[in-house]
């Protein structure tokens, strides 16, 4: 058996290559975070811990908190909007309904992030589709600011995250034993009770993993908050960009990157702990 | 408990009535004009091969499938258009369909909570059911911590806790291994005796049907073939399908050679056999029939048979089963014949390839008109 192992080693080569390059990059980020920033120069000085003390300022806490809140809101609203679509996608009786839903849900994945973000700028702008529609309906007199606000950023991020959320939820919904729902109905549960007390709990692992994936993904969002936030909504990636490529303070950008990474990994670990407990309980022999 | 329950509903003779029900899927007739009244407290089995319509019929009683035609009455009320959750049936699924996110107690309590019983009533009824199903001490267990047999008992407990008007069992034993299945059969019989619930049981296993049922409904191709008590069904199958589906049987094409008041003699190929006459046989001389003989009614001939109903066969194989042996023989003019003898002596006495005299006991032969001719 061990004789056969070397055969599989060749399949590891691409993964190992990527891992090595990635590790080298990460190591460099780590290294930069301990090096002195020389103002007006791209070169860095000697060893220092000053970069880490510099982060202890309210503005960076606010950015981190903001990033958390925006990611959480994005995951939450993406979940809320995706669940009904996933449910219809799995349960629709007619094949063509399912096909149409799949196409509508998945095609956004194939348009680039920049294209999608610019489209949202057209929709959300002060002369955009939303404001024009609201004005012509007489609901508002003057344009409501959506561009350059948190609401605008979350709207675009939610739409960006929905295809992935829909796929994850649809997988979870398609895997539940429908006899459980039938059993609940048979025992006297109304369709509403069946949904909230059986369907939702049975799809909870999918709900949690969808939430975690979107949350982590949004934590590193860059171009959407950059373009729709227009500098008024800052997420951690935007601050890293500002420090690294506007102030050319690469060491401090490295520290911020590390903080973002640790925060993301920490929240992922926390959620993973939660889901692992749940999945253990839900597993049927 | 059982006594109270019985007196409460004695007024109703039939707790379930299936009236001329049909179900078509496209051009496929899954269930074709089935009528079946089920008496209160009765254990009725729907038996048939897969695709015979038995599960579709059960699902129509539960309300999961709407009939294309006909009506279903439960407890004297037409429920054909009543949604599942208002029908008051208790179903046990083949997959058990237990709620994996709830423990045993909450699973059993689910139906009671939908019925808005008080907390103490729910606890009382759940504990009573759990005790009856021998699950005491497991209330707090997760479903994933239970064995297959225990899961089966929880599924049953959950369905009977609500004391439904009818208990529906959809092949509940098919997922269990053989020894557990035999044990669960006994527990099903006890459960039925204790609760007195009207029960409809669906299976493709004729052994289960024979051992559990008050009455068996044999179905094939969406239609009822015969409704009878187990012993009656085994002894007097109504047609060739029932005869060959229930138990093992040798089907022999025969012609009525002579019929008197006391005896009927048959020509099977070039062999003549005589059977005691049954009152219900109305065959005329020369009519073509199918003669069905159970393997246990064939034995090795002795001198006492005096050549009556004796033929010569050649042993093809012995299938030793411990308590008995199935022996397949080739008889010229009859084709392959199965004989069932107790024990395993026959294996040594009549080796494979050896010609031997076998005697047919035709006192319980089944004769059915041969429709193909």
Interface residues (C-beta under 8 A of the other chain):
Chain A: X177 X179 X180 X182 X183 X184 X185 X186 X187 X188 X189 X190 X191 X193 X198 X201 X202 X204 X281 X282 X283 X284 X285
Chain B: X62 X64 X83 X84 X85 X86 X87 X88 X89 X90 X91 X93 X94 X95 X96 X97 X98 X99 X100 X101 X110 X111 X114 X115 X142 X143 X144 X146 X147 X148 X151 X158 X159 X162
